[in-house]
Amino acid sequence: TGYFEDVGTYLMGPVKVITRTKEYLSEEYKVRVTNRQNMMSDDPSKNLNKMVFGIIQKSKNEIYEGEPLVVEGKVYSQVEILQVEDYSSFTFDGPAETKSLVASNQVSSAYEVINGKNLQTFKIGKTLIFPERIGDYSIKPFQTIIVYNDRRRIFPERLKVVSNQANVVVKPLPAGTPKHFIDAVGEFNVSANIANRYIDQGK
């Protein structure tokens, strides 16, 4: 058993069995691997047919040029997760500046009730993204491997989790921007303080 990592056409077989008197060959099979079809919903309640699934969460579906976007992965599990391994982050499909807000190996676990089912959840890979151009963009799925406790087996099992693909629209700034606009979009708080209000003359 296994899985194909790349798109393409693969030939499997033939299997050869040699006896003292004869050689036997099995049939050959061609396997065509196509691009993954994103069947995962961004609504957790629609993915409950899966034992474990991942969803990309984002702060907004539409932003203005220059406005930051907060993106984070979230995994839902109907089994007990023991360990998270080999996390591969989501990627923004366009020119952008990104900054990780947490270490990729840090996860915060919690429990959520969805449609009457108690699911273990954890968040991973929180990232700040500044798209550099207007347009429609996709956020490619994140991947990770989890080790989980299967009550039917003696030893823990491993499972590869691939999230959904998310989309975001980057809109041009509205007309009428102020004269001294510096291309910063969002809400800002600015403050200043002085470390020492009293100094000696000459310092």
Summary of the structure (lengths in Angstrom):
residues: 203
radius of gyration: 25.2
end to end distance: 74.8
largest distance: 107.1
contacts: 473
relative contact order: 0.21
helix: 1%
strand: 48%
